[in-house]
Amino acid sequence: PRSYLTSTMTDRFDCYYCRDNLHGKKYVKKDEKHVCTKCFDKLCANTCAECRRPIGADSKELHHKNRYWHEDCFRCAKCYKPLASEPFSARDDGKIMCGKCGSREDGNRCQGCYKVVMPGSQNVEYKNKVWHEECFTCFECKQPIRTQSFLARGDDIYCAPCHEKKFAKKCFKCKQPITSGGISYQDQPWHSECFVCETCRKPLAGTRFTSHEDHVYCVDCYKTDVAKKCHGCKNPITGFGHGTNVVNYEGYSWHEYCFSCKKCSLSLANKRFVLNGEQIYCPDCAKKL
């Protein structure tokens, strides 16, 4: 508001410029000089930065950084809202704007909708970029992230469940994502809790095991339920230890060390032999029999 004083005088008092008697008249005191309103408007009044007209003694004046306006001229350059009693911002180009329009002109733009993110509004900042809270959504399910954890894949943002579903390794057994830990067997990932014996459900991590037709078994269950029985000793052929090598012939299987002549006990692995009923013989013993 103007700081000039206006009053009426009862004693003889003249205008500094025109020497008109100011007795009983309105006047303005400026720079310790008493000036009638006519001379003030003509010689002393500030020029309005908006309309370029003098701001007369009878007009309300607003000023900011050595610039002056009529009260009615002090409006937002964008929406023309009166700013006499409102917050405003002065731009480098001299324009005066209300807070809302100033933010739209100078504020950060949302990476989702490309509209201005207004000061004080709910927003998300990530890697020097900003989003409206409702625009910061998962690339996969399109739901707002809000306070959830998230992961970035290039420029795309994913909520934790969608990231696991789309990018995490799938367990060979249950086909569900492996979020942490896990076991690798034959280039296939498994949950630790899924890598168990097919029969007794015993965990197999760190123990001896074998596989058969995409199933894994502990040694005991493999011997009992899966392994073929040696035609010679009738014990399971597990492939472990001394029984690693196996002989197969016409539907029968033997440990290599059990594949010997019934008569002379000569080992027949990789040699000619004769099968008589369920017994095997070397050619010499077969001739004798």
ABEGO torsion letter per residue (X at the ends): XBABBBBBBABBBBBAAAGBBABGBBBBBBGGBBBBAAAAAAAABBBBAAAGBBBBAABBBBBBGGBBBBAAABBBAAAGBBAAABBBBBBAAGBBBBAAAAAAAABBBBAAAGBBBBBGBBBBBBGGBBBBAAABBBAAAGBBAEABBBBBBEABBBBAAAAAAAABBBBAAAGBBBABEEBBBGGBBBBAAABBBAAAGBBABGBBBBBBGGBBBBAAAAAAAABBBBAAAGBBBAGBEAAABBBBBGGBBBBAAABBBAAAGBBABGBBBBBBEABBBBAAAAAAX
